[in-house]
Amino acid sequence: MPSTERRRLLRTSAAALAIGAAGCLGGGSGSTADELTTGEPTVAERPTTDSTTDDRTDGATTETPENTDSFDLPASSVRSVADVSVGVAETVARPAVAYDSIMGSGGVLAPEEAQFVVAAVQSDDGSGADAAGPPTAEAFELVAGGERFPAAEIEERTTGAFTTSLAGRGRVKYDDPYADGAAKGGVGWVAFEVPSPLAADSPAIRCRYGGETAVWDLPAEEAAALGEPAPRFELRSFDATVADGETVELSLTAENVAEVGGELLAAVYWPTTIADDDESLLVRKSVAPSGRVEWSETVDAAYAASSDGTVTASVEGCVSGTTTVALSATTTE
């Protein structure tokens, strides 16, 4: 996992590459994205209430612009808000989300007692739909159960230069500094971090801009998912074994200790010297209540990052841990 200083250098280098390099961004069908704390309170810990939240549609515009041809999102998802058109679609609610990065590996975010709502977003101010705004990302919020949750900042919790796709939505964060150019004409994403579970009638994404408001109800299935308890996983083993002179087998076993089923999502990192960041391997398994997950994969050891003959692999996400392997032996922490 890169240091904070190395991350800043990656972001600086990536800025020059991002403009006009949209094809380098993740989020296609082959993308790993479907997801560590900074010491600051999470958005889930900072909900805001106001007197207008319960009547969230009061004054909201529902008009669909006549021309939505520039949008990649469905025409039915586009609203007129002041002097712009905004589309919000493909909304999902998940306790853990995968992401892709540019100039680095992807990974998984799985906050404790919190969950993410992620939506694909585009806007058009007359020059064509893209992910650059206006309105800004701060104009969006999730309203649920008399509370409102602002758009979440996740960049300091991810690896790589900057995050591209999140939960399989978009090519870059909506209104990101790199969205203007890198994702010109493309789809962005907006994320909200809320408590888990969160039972609320008619949760919705709301955009306030130019004195007007637009609202997008969460799909019924995703609204129901917000109020469901999440599985809880414990790591039983995480090992690295030298298979031969050039490969290492990484393996893990995890157990769902909750009485509800769900998905284990984690990223296994194998440090290398030939990539911008550690190679990440996505572990995604559906697990029954009290069920177990067994996973293994072989990696090339020829270019492993090591200064003393040992390599430390790690796993982050629904479970976390490290394992250290010597070129001819294995030890586990």
Salt bridges, closest charged atoms under 4 A:
ASP34 OD1 - ARG94 NH1 1.17
ASP34 OD2 - ARG284 NH2 2.94
ASP50 OD2 - ARG148 NE 2.76
ASP50 OD2 - ARG208 NH2 3.90
ASP130 OD2 - LYS184 NZ 2.94
GLU141 OE1 - ARG148 NH1 3.23
GLU141 OE2 - ARG206 NH2 2.58
GLU141 OE2 - ARG208 NE 3.74
GLU153 OE2 - LYS173 NZ 2.91
GLU155 OE2 - ARG7 NH2 2.90
GLU155 OE2 - ARG11 NH1 3.02
GLU193 OE1 - ARG157 NH2 2.81
ASP217 OD1 - ARG56 NH2 2.92
GLU234 OE2 - ARG232 NH1 3.60
GLU234 OE1 - ARG236 NH1 2.87
GLU255 OE1 - ARG236 NE 2.98
GLU255 OE1 - ARG292 NH1 3.59
GLU263 OE2 - ARG284 NE 3.08
ASP277 OD1 - ARG6 NH1 3.85
